[in-house]
Amino acid sequence: NETIDSEHMKILDLVNAVDGAIRNKDETLFARALERLEETIRIHFSNEEKIAQAIDFPFDEHSLEHEYILDQFREIKAQLAAHRGKWSESVAEYYYEFLST
């Protein structure tokens, strides 16, 4: 699907933007890029679900994977809030662990 493929490319670009912010220790860019990544992923998940429903594709297991990923974003945001929105090594480490799963 062209829409899904395009969204995957955008998600990869945003993952790279978050990575760049971490490497440069840019707190402002990190928080902003993370928010954009989360929003893009939410839209992507919604689009995937609509497509799956339209073709009567069983989506329950995949939906659980989506919930797991969104839970990880909530945890990263909670860690950011605990650091008053500031980038920290622990938040970056958690983000990288999340990406590797």
C-alpha positions as CSV (number, residue, x, y, z in Angstrom):
1,N,0.0,0.0,0.0
2,E,1.5,3.3,-1.1
3,T,0.1,5.2,1.9
4,I,1.5,2.8,4.4
5,D,4.9,2.7,2.6
6,S,5.0,6.5,2.6
7,E,4.2,6.6,6.4
8,H,7.0,4.0,7.1
9,M,9.5,6.3,5.3
10,K,8.3,9.3,7.3
11,I,8.6,7.3,10.6
12,L,12.1,6.3,9.7
13,D,13.0,10.0,9.0
14,L,11.6,10.9,12.4
15,V,13.4,8.1,14.2
16,N,16.6,9.6,12.6
17,A,15.6,13.1,13.8
18,V,15.2,11.8,17.3
19,D,18.6,10.0,17.0
20,G,20.2,13.2,15.8
21,A,18.8,15.2,18.7
22,I,20.2,12.6,21.2
23,R,23.6,12.6,19.5
24,N,23.7,16.4,19.6
25,K,22.2,16.5,23.1
26,D,19.6,18.9,21.9
27,E,16.9,18.8,24.5
28,T,14.4,21.0,22.7
29,L,14.8,19.1,19.4
30,F,14.6,15.8,21.2
31,A,11.2,16.5,22.8
32,R,9.8,18.0,19.6
33,A,11.0,15.2,17.4
34,L,9.7,12.6,19.9
35,E,6.3,14.3,19.9
36,R,6.2,14.3,16.1
37,L,7.3,10.7,15.9
38,E,4.6,9.6,18.4
39,E,1.9,11.6,16.5
40,T,3.0,10.1,13.2
41,I,2.9,6.6,14.6
42,R,-0.6,7.1,16.0
43,I,-1.8,8.2,12.6
44,H,0.0,5.3,10.9
45,F,-1.5,2.8,13.4
46,S,-5.0,4.2,12.8
47,N,-4.5,4.0,9.0
48,E,-3.3,0.4,9.3
49,E,-6.2,-0.6,11.3
50,K,-8.7,1.0,8.9
51,I,-7.1,-0.8,6.0
52,A,-7.1,-4.1,7.8
53,Q,-10.8,-3.7,8.6
54,A,-11.6,-2.8,5.0
55,I,-10.1,-6.1,3.8
56,D,-11.4,-8.1,6.7
57,F,-7.9,-8.9,7.9
58,P,-7.6,-10.2,11.5
59,F,-5.9,-7.4,13.4
60,D,-6.1,-8.3,17.1
61,E,-2.5,-9.5,17.5
62,H,-1.1,-6.6,15.5
63,S,-3.3,-4.2,17.5
64,L,-1.6,-5.5,20.7
65,E,1.8,-4.7,19.2
66,H,0.6,-1.2,18.5
67,E,-0.6,-0.8,22.1
68,Y,2.9,-2.0,23.3
69,I,4.6,0.7,21.2
70,L,2.3,3.4,22.4
71,D,2.9,2.3,26.0
72,Q,6.6,2.7,25.4
73,F,6.0,6.3,24.2
74,R,4.0,7.0,27.3
75,E,6.9,5.7,29.4
76,I,9.5,7.8,27.6
77,K,7.2,10.9,28.0
78,A,6.9,10.0,31.8
79,Q,10.6,9.9,32.1
80,L,10.9,13.2,30.3
81,A,8.3,14.7,32.6
82,A,10.3,13.4,35.6
83,H,13.3,15.3,34.2
84,R,11.2,18.4,33.6
85,G,11.3,17.9,29.9
86,K,15.0,17.7,29.8
87,W,17.0,15.2,27.8
88,S,19.0,12.8,30.0
89,E,21.1,9.8,29.4
90,S,18.5,7.6,31.1
91,V,15.7,8.8,28.8
92,A,18.0,8.3,25.7
93,E,18.9,4.8,26.9
94,Y,15.3,3.9,27.4
95,Y,14.5,5.2,23.9
96,Y,17.3,3.1,22.3
97,E,16.1,0.0,24.2
98,F,12.6,0.6,22.9
99,L,13.9,0.9,19.3
100,S,15.7,-2.4,19.7
101,T,12.6,-4.4,20.7
